[in-house]
Amino acid sequence: MATVDTRTHGLTEEEHETYAKDGFFIRPKAYDTDEIDALRNRIEDLVELIETSDVLPEKQKQAILKRNVGTEATSGPASLNSITRLHRFSALVRSHIRDPRRLDAVTQIVGSDLFCPNDLYFFKPPGTGRPIAWHQDSWYFRNTYVSSIGDAIEQASIGTYLALDDADEENGCLWVIPGSHHLGIIDHSQVESDKYLLQKRVTVSDEMEERAIPVEVPKGALVFFNNALLHRSTPNRSDRFRRAYIVHYMKATIQHTRNRQWTPEGTEHWGTNEMYICGVPGTVQTTPEKESMNWDNALGRTLTEDDIRIKRVTI
């Protein structure tokens, strides 16, 4: 059982008050440049490994790498919108998810028994990047997860956003409506346009739109946000990337509804969609770390059949 000491990077009184009032807070210098560059370089190396793999069928590559509509690039980071569930492939990524700079604050807000329901790496290449309409992550989570002890999903989970580039209005930074998490989960409707990345949205009033603010943060900043906070992002109109790594955390008391997360065909042997974090493992089953895949070890060569299957360990 992993434990977390919250004394080093725990919440300040101001952060606690800001999170309760606004639904988010920012740590502008959570990671230094070398750490961010190491993570970005590793992800780009993994992208090349996946794209050039002979053992991954095209369907499986598409299940990992989400292509960026509207770009002329056909491979590499400039051709991509996002990667989902990186934790299934990389030990380095899993170490980031368990980093005390995230967990010390998360455990104080959510609890000491945690798992990760999803992690996402966004590329948002220069001059492209589809916008995302106003939405709540908790609306999506509600369809998949429910608390066995009655906690609302937005109280039993939290999101974190790590800036891998400087993010500003020009390159498509996040926008939030401070305090909107107090509204609880709002019904989402279909987006009537194919230009948006997500096809569901919340229609906000003019008054709420006027309260929206851009979350402009430097490279290395870490944003903690309530999953019921209304947020969106705009297209990247600059000549710079706006990369970010998002990790969601949930209490171990969460369990699946009947609508479990969809597992792409052919990826069932890659381990669970969810990842164990710390504390006593809960109702959602996760792949043990000792059985998790580590495609980092395949960098410099090509993936083998053995690399892309979780290794069951018998005692």
Secondary structure as GFF3:
##gff-version 3
##sequence-region A 1 315
A	DSSP	alpha_helix	13	22	.	.	.	ID=ss1
A	DSSP	beta_strand	24	27	.	.	.	ID=ss2
A	DSSP	alpha_helix	33	51	.	.	.	ID=ss3
A	DSSP	alpha_helix	58	64	.	.	.	ID=ss4
A	DSSP	beta_strand	65	67	.	.	.	ID=ss5
A	DSSP	three_ten_helix	77	79	.	.	.	ID=ss6
A	DSSP	beta_strand	80	84	.	.	.	ID=ss7
A	DSSP	three_ten_helix	86	88	.	.	.	ID=ss8
A	DSSP	alpha_helix	91	97	.	.	.	ID=ss9
A	DSSP	alpha_helix	100	109	.	.	.	ID=ss10
A	DSSP	beta_strand	114	116	.	.	.	ID=ss11
A	DSSP	beta_strand	119	122	.	.	.	ID=ss12
A	DSSP	beta_strand	132	135	.	.	.	ID=ss13
A	DSSP	alpha_helix	137	142	.	.	.	ID=ss14
A	DSSP	beta_strand	145	147	.	.	.	ID=ss15
A	DSSP	beta_strand	157	163	.	.	.	ID=ss16
A	DSSP	beta_strand	174	176	.	.	.	ID=ss17
A	DSSP	three_ten_helix	180	183	.	.	.	ID=ss18
A	DSSP	beta_strand	189	190	.	.	.	ID=ss19
A	DSSP	beta_strand	200	201	.	.	.	ID=ss20
A	DSSP	alpha_helix	206	211	.	.	.	ID=ss21
A	DSSP	beta_strand	213	215	.	.	.	ID=ss22
A	DSSP	beta_strand	222	225	.	.	.	ID=ss23
A	DSSP	beta_strand	231	233	.	.	.	ID=ss24
A	DSSP	beta_strand	244	251	.	.	.	ID=ss25
A	DSSP	beta_strand	254	256	.	.	.	ID=ss26
A	DSSP	three_ten_helix	268	270	.	.	.	ID=ss27
A	DSSP	beta_strand	275	278	.	.	.	ID=ss28
A	DSSP	three_ten_helix	289	291	.	.	.	ID=ss29
A	DSSP	three_ten_helix	295	298	.	.	.	ID=ss30
###
